[in-house]
Amino acid sequence: MKNAPTMIKISNVIIFAAAEILLTSLTNERPKKFMMANKIINPNASK
């Protein structure tokens, strides 16, 4: 059971991702969020 913390971390990430997808699909905020993230990651991007 050496990998227990890693497994917990991975499952938490999966749960968080699933919740995020659910929230974004419910609120239709995905395109806006994606564009914001894109701007933060690459400020010089034209899109």
Secondary structure, DSSP 8 states (H G I E B T S, - for coil): -TTHHHHHHHHHHHHHHHHHHHHHHHHT-HHHHHHHHHHHH-TT---
